[in-house]
Amino acid sequence: MPDGCTPWPEIFTDRYWAAGHWRGVTLDNLLRDWALEHGPRTALVHGDTRLTYAALNRRVDRTAAGFRLRGLRPGGRVVVQLPNVPEFVVTVFALLRAGAVPVLCPVAHRTAEVAATVRACEAVGYVGPATRDGFDHRAMAEEIAARSPFLRRVFTYEPPGTSSPYGGMASDAAGCHYFPLGSVDAPPERARAGRADHVAFLLPSGGAAGASVLVPRTHDDYAYQARAAAELVALTADDVYLAALPAGSPLALGCPGIVGTLGAGGTVVLVEDAGPAACLAAVERERVTLTSVTPDAAGRWLDALGASGADLSSLRLVQLGGAPLDRAERAQAERTGRELGCRLQQVVGTAAGPLVLTRTDDPDETVLGTQGRPLSPDDEIRVVDADGRDVPDGESGELLARGPYIPRGFYRAPDADARSFTADGHLRTGTLVRRTPAGDLVVTGRLGGARRDARSTRDRGA
């Protein structure tokens, strides 16, 4: 593992290899395999743009060579802050193929959050919109670069049909170089040998560890997560996944999301407008079979369904992600399944894991009343009290977990590691759950910050 990352102990790596969870293939090489297997099939759809698997792989090859030509080196961290456009998928896989490390950042984040991310990973590059929703991302990148000794490459995305307002490549007084993302293109080079046990990308923790704390995910562990989640929902090449949530969010990226759908040979439909009108139209137009939404978004879909008149008969599964369903949301979820004519699946998890999901063959009471079970048969979970003692089924306690896709530490964050991981490698999720007699988990709340700090201090023997 690279510097700043905590490896899995050898006994666990041997176990995950023996079980077939980890297979030693990098995500960018998996894309090559998918292109060979599914070449003429449609991989990505965005509005009128359609990319086959073969075309996607070619664009990734040429973009990777373009990134290298413009100075990105293996191991360099690059913040990616793009909306749901094909360039997001191309950029992430191209950076992987170039040997760089994508650091995914929500497109809604502004200067303070992006600057904190740049500092946390010492990012050498940034990829984002030139402007979006009235915000000047290029000016933000220029401001951050002026204060950063590392950020020296900025690549800005412009929607098709527009041109760069600054006339192409440029440099500023701090020595940072600016390139239109559309100009990043070069003849492919010989494929470089990557290691699947190395970090593929860094994800925002999205939890109590802190907004700028990053989660390192290896090729091996993330490929396994996406594949296992795809198998769990019986995803095939005939499926069409609608990425209505931000593409870099945990649910849309790999639960099974974009990566899992591409791995199965299916089609990913990307929508920038997450409003119900645009999403319902996309479901009808592309014959979407599965998607992921928040309970609130599902409610807005139902409210808009009558007026839209959209034909949603292709939908077979809607994943409900985010917070557990309260009483009103449960009633709404029942209505969602009934009116959309599809199965529902609850999914709870963060970038660091674990993923807890209901199964598609679970009875409605389990789907609506619990959050399900961990994704992997090798996920080890505990439910503990404030003193770290296991509690009996039916009692509430903090969920601890370790497994083949759950990292053993954050990226260069020893203080967060001390708070968030036990000595034997379990992640303290900060989520309070109770376990039913059938083994399903029900989220009951969140652990307070003061209690977490007191517990981690006690565990360190202070």
Beta strands, then each sheet from edge to edge (+ up, - down):
strand 1: 42-46
strand 2: 49-52
strand 3: 77-80
strand 4: 101-104
strand 5: 125-129
strand 6: 131-132
strand 7: 135-136
strand 8: 153-157
strand 9: 170-171
strand 10: 177-180
strand 11: 199-204
strand 12: 214-218
strand 13: 240-243
strand 14: 267-270
strand 15: 290-293
strand 16: 317-321
strand 17: 343-348
strand 18: 356-357
strand 19: 373-374
strand 20: 380-384
strand 21: 397-402
strand 22: 427-435
strand 23: 441-446
sheet 1: 2+ 1- 14- 13- 15- 16- 17- 18+ 19-
sheet 2: 4+ 3+ 5+ 8+ 10+ 9-
sheet 3: 6+ 7-
sheet 4: 11+ 12-
sheet 5: 20+ 21- 22+ 23-
end
